[in-house]
Amino acid sequence: MSGPTPTMLPVAKGVRRAVWSFWSRPFQVHHHQGWVSQKHHLLSWILSVETARQHYPETSLVTDEAGAAMLIDGLGLSFDYVSTQLDELHAADTDWWALGKLHAYRAQEEPFVHLDTDVFLWNRLPRQMEMAPVLAQNTEHFPFVGSWYRPEAVDVAVRATQGWLPPEWTWYVSQRRGEALCCGIFGGNDIGFINHYADSAIRFIKHPLNQTAWDLIGFKIGDNILFEQYFLSACIAYHAQHETSPFYGVYAHCLFGSDADAFDPQKAEAAGYTHLIGGAKGDRALAKNLEARVARDYPQEYRRCLHYLRQMEAAPQARPERETP
């Protein structure tokens, strides 16, 4: 997605920080099932962090106490900055797993790139991406009705129950737009815009007037992409052309032009980018390759992972004590 020349955007500093987030409760309830095993989930963390660190040595983790105990005290990952602010979500509905990522986005104060933990950066991102107001993995185009995105169903449900809709959403849906931004990687330089988008998405999900609508639509887990990815496109499109907006001229630069490009092995290899999206995490051949890669390139971290897993098997109720900074 591109946009007009940004005449009112903040001066870009360029991305220097790589960020990861982990809200442990949705993983424990839902997402662990996507991996071949817990071992491969942890190996993916090692590979994601260590490959990105080669290009972005300033690293940050936004998680909760349980996540920090697993990733730092157990697995031994190292980050320059660690926040356990996702403990704020202790009472939140785990079906809304995107809340963890949205809270991490909203917490950023400097240009950044947030990586999903199944994303591996073999190359540094292109300079034009690092300088863009917003960056993302790729655009996604789909029919407004009848796709895995369900903007019309959500819009109808919220209106029928007299809920609250952000102005960006209302405008975007009124045009029946079928475009979203995949957030396998996400970030950018316009921190004010990113904070506004993330805060509005969180409010959209958590607004008291919308809870009846969420009960009506069902399958909330699948609708997270509406609030993270579809609403992101809505915010960019809305503010890019509203001259009175403080975010006028905002645009996103993507690593790939489409989801087809992102899934093209040759284009992904040329970009130096791997994303084990969807069913790829459960592919045993890919899992075997993942383990071999970590064992070869990061032997110390690999041994630490195996040791940690043995500890958990020996005492499954035990959890490492959090170290005081």
Secondary structure, 3 states (H helix, E strand, C coil): CCCCCCCCCCCCCCCCEEEEEECHHHHHHCHHHHCCCHHHHHHHHHHHHHHHHCCCCEEEEEECHHHHHHHHHHCCCCCCEEECHHHHHCCCCCCCCHHHHHHHHHHCCCCEEEECCCEEECCCCCHHHHCCCEEEEEEEECCCCCCCCCHHHHHHHHHHCCCCCCHHHHHHHHCCCCEEEEEEEEEECCHHHHHHHHHHHHHHHHCHHHHHHHHHHCCHHHHHHHHHHHHHHHHHHHHHCCCCCCCCCCCEEEEECCHHHHCCHHHHHHHCEEECCHHHHHCHHHHHHHHHHHHHHCHHHHHHHHHHHHHHHHCCCCCCCCCCC
